[in-house]
Amino acid sequence: MLRHAAREGHHIDADAPGKARTALDAEGIRIVSKQRTKRLTDAELSALREWIAANAKRTHLPLSDIVEFALATGLRRGEILALEWSNINGRVMTIKRKHPRERDRIEEVPLLKAHPVWPQVDPLEIIERQPKKSSRVFPYVPDTVGFWLRQFRRALR
């Protein structure tokens, strides 16, 4: 927000966030993202899969494929929905990862073959069955995917 204000002509040092982080680091003060502590249980995962199957016609998107791809790759929703066909090279995908210090962190992530323990589905097979109607593999709005996952959470209550 401060950088935007500086670009708009307000009298703000455009590098204020970077300077603040450097100063906090020098003082030994760490600012870290809130880590998730909740993980799906096997029962919750089964319930999610059942709910997705029962509501597939309502969602109008391959929610099952998106969830299974997330489970198989460990990617965040935004990383999955930003994945482009051009980022897939065999069993390797190149993605932008969220990182607290590097603005555009690019990583190569392997697409592991299915395994009885993990991943239980082949993420490359999930990719290959998606229609090529867009430059993105999953051309959906993150808020729409989030909406349907929140609907599932409400249904569990």
Phi, psi and omega in degrees: 000320180294319179296320178297315180299320178296319178296329180279001175099002177286150184279076180226138177293118183297338181260016181303317179299318180295318179295321179295317180296318179298315180296317179295319178299318180297329179271002179079016179266120182258130174249112182239155177293152176290120181277147178284140177246344182273131175234146178294135172279167177300322180294318179294321178295319176297318178296320178298314180298319179294317180296317179299316180297319181289335184247016185302320181290330180287325189283331180058028174208157183282066183301323178299315179296320181295315180294314180296323177295318178298316179295322183284333186249338183076015180279155174281161180306312181297323178293320180293312185286344177268351183297127180252155178304324182290346179274358182259125178225095184066236180258025178231136175240143178256123184226158169273128180252149175284129181215137185294336184244337182255120186295310181241076180276118180255130180228151171261125184242127179285146174261097184289148177286156181301147183214150180302331181267300181194138347286144182281344175236156180273114182297331178293324176296322178297315179299314185295335181272000178280138177293143181267069181262355186210171175286341179265147179293315178241086186278065183234158180279130180306323180296328179291316178298316178299321178302312183291328176290326174293324177300319177298314180301319179296322181294334179287335185292000000 
